Amino acid sequence: MDFVPSSNGGVTLSSAEALRESAVRLLRALIRSNYYGEVLPPIEQLQAATRIPRASLEQALLDLENEDIVAKNSNGQAVDP
């Protein structure tokens, strides 16, 4: 994680890390609500729908894969395991 000093003397997440965290929270909510069903759309569609940068979405999907929330099928799309 990248931390940067805050104006109050503490530290905050960098903007890239904050975007990734936002992407993780959003994708988790979409998966739990079954918004996309069992298969998530391609990353390009997720990017267009969420306006979150591709790199942040890719990292978020890796994080969710590491948490066993999603897995990849033979087409490379994330699916609800």
Beta strands, then each sheet from edge to edge (+ up, - down):
strand 1: 3-5
strand 2: 11-13
strand 3: 71-72
strand 4: 78-79
sheet 1: 1+ 2-
sheet 2: 3+ 4-
end
